[in-house]
Amino acid sequence: MKLETTIIKKAVFSPNIKTYILIVVSLLLLITIISIPILIIWFLGLGQYISKRYYENLECQLNNRHLEFKKGVLFRVEKTIPLENIQDLTFIENPLLKYLDLRILKIETAGQSNPKGSDMKLVGIVDAQEFKEAVLNQREVIQSRSKENSQSISTSEKTNILLEEIRDLLNEIKK
């Protein structure tokens, strides 16, 4: 029995991500003095090509039960996080992100397997606040459903216990 998943919201990414990737990688190459020759190749076209391909491969969508994220140029990464496991959604800004009008939405889950402290970082979502609210609202819907199910189970268990007691009393009267 497979439950259908419906897409609630698809994230749209800002094209400024391409510039952000170009600058961040350039700074990393500049810091490591040995890789300065690679920096020249990076600016001659490799950086624009890789950042464009990365932007084209970005995809994030909120389903009724989980959050799916896909990214990568040479190596594709696909992550799926169940909404009931999400513990915290955090926005990150720095001067470069502000200049490019970008934000990072950091998603942390229960029982993180990632030693860096977050399971997913979404850079450059357009209307990131709206996307965050949609994730939180859907998580609340799932949590309220699970509470209702647990209450209905406990109610049915109570009913079973009561019926068993009635059966036992009828058997005693019968004897």
C-alpha positions in Angstrom: 0.0 0.0 0.0 1.8 3.1 -1.3 0.5 6.5 -0.2 0.4 9.1 -2.9 2.6 12.1 -2.5 1.4 15.5 -3.8 3.7 18.4 -4.5 2.7 21.3 -2.2 5.4 23.8 -3.2 8.4 23.9 -5.6 11.3 26.1 -4.6 12.5 28.6 -7.2 16.2 29.5 -7.0 17.6 32.9 -7.8 20.1 33.1 -10.7 22.4 35.0 -8.4 23.5 31.6 -7.2 25.8 31.4 -10.2 27.7 34.6 -9.1 27.8 33.4 -5.5 29.4 30.0 -6.5 31.9 31.8 -8.8 33.0 34.2 -6.0 33.1 31.6 -3.2 35.2 29.1 -5.2 37.4 32.0 -6.4 38.1 33.0 -2.8 38.9 29.4 -1.8 41.3 29.1 -4.8 42.9 32.4 -3.9 43.4 31.4 -0.2 45.3 28.3 -1.3 48.2 29.9 -3.0 49.1 26.7 -4.9 45.8 26.8 -6.8 46.2 30.4 -8.2 46.9 29.0 -11.7 43.6 27.1 -11.5 42.0 30.4 -10.6 42.9 31.7 -14.1 41.2 28.8 -15.7 38.3 29.2 -13.4 37.8 32.8 -14.6 38.4 32.0 -18.3 35.2 30.0 -18.5 35.2 26.9 -16.3 33.7 28.8 -13.4 30.8 30.2 -15.5 30.2 26.8 -17.0 30.1 24.9 -13.6 28.0 27.5 -11.8 25.5 27.5 -14.7 25.2 23.7 -14.7 24.9 23.7 -10.9 22.0 26.3 -11.1 20.3 24.3 -13.8 20.4 21.1 -11.7 19.1 22.6 -8.5 15.6 21.3 -7.6 13.7 21.4 -4.3 10.1 20.5 -3.7 7.9 20.1 -0.7 5.6 17.1 -0.8 2.8 16.3 1.6 5.1 14.0 3.6 8.8 15.0 2.9 11.2 17.5 1.5 13.2 16.5 -1.6 16.4 18.3 -2.8 18.6 17.6 -5.8 21.8 19.3 -6.7 25.2 18.7 -8.3 27.3 19.0 -11.5 29.7 16.0 -11.7 28.2 14.2 -8.7 24.4 14.3 -8.2 23.1 14.4 -4.7 19.5 13.7 -3.9 18.2 14.1 -0.3 14.8 13.3 1.1 13.9 14.5 4.6 10.7 13.3 6.2 8.8 16.4 7.6 8.3 14.8 11.0 12.1 14.6 11.5 12.7 18.4 10.9 13.7 20.1 14.1 14.8 23.5 13.1 14.8 25.8 10.0 17.4 28.6 10.2 18.2 31.5 7.9 21.8 32.5 7.4 23.1 35.8 5.9 26.5 37.3 5.4 27.7 40.4 3.6 28.2 38.5 0.3 24.8 36.9 0.5 23.2 40.3 1.3 24.9 41.9 -1.7 23.7 39.2 -4.0 20.2 39.3 -2.4 20.4 35.6 -1.3 19.7 33.7 1.9 20.7 30.2 3.1 17.9 28.1 4.6 19.5 25.5 6.9 17.4 22.5 7.8 18.3 20.4 10.9 16.7 17.1 11.7 16.4 14.8 14.7 19.2 12.4 15.0 21.5 14.2 12.6 24.0 11.9 11.0 25.9 14.9 9.7 28.7 16.1 11.9 28.6 19.6 10.4 25.4 20.3 12.2 22.8 20.4 9.4 21.3 18.0 7.0 20.4 20.4 4.2 21.4 23.9 3.1 19.3 25.5 0.5 21.1 28.6 -1.0 19.2 31.3 -2.9 15.5 30.3 -2.7 13.3 33.1 -4.0 10.8 34.0 -1.3 12.7 31.8 1.2 10.4 33.0 4.1 7.3 31.8 2.3 9.0 28.4 1.6 10.0 28.1 5.2 6.4 28.8 6.3 5.0 26.2 3.9 7.4 23.6 5.3 6.5 24.4 8.9 2.7 24.4 8.1 2.9 21.0 6.4 5.0 19.6 9.3 2.2 20.8 11.7 -0.4 19.1 9.6 1.6 15.8 9.8 2.1 16.1 13.5 -1.6 16.8 14.2 -2.5 13.7 12.0 -0.2 11.5 14.0 -1.6 12.8 17.3 -5.2 12.1 16.0 -4.1 8.6 15.0 -2.5 7.9 18.3 -5.6 9.1 20.2 -7.9 7.0 18.0 -5.7 4.0 18.6 -5.9 4.6 22.3 -9.6 5.0 22.1 -10.0 1.8 20.2 -7.8 0.0 22.8 -10.0 1.4 25.6 -13.1 0.1 23.7 -11.5 -3.4 23.4 -10.7 -3.5 27.1 -14.2 -2.4 28.0 -15.8 -5.0 25.6 -13.5 -7.7 27.2 -14.7 -6.8 30.7 -18.4 -6.9 29.5 -17.7 -10.3 28.0 -16.2 -11.6 31.2 -19.1 -10.2 33.3 -21.6 -11.9 30.9 -19.7 -15.2 31.2 -19.8 -14.9 35.0 -23.6 -14.2 35.0 -24.1 -17.1 32.6 -22.3 -19.5 35.0 
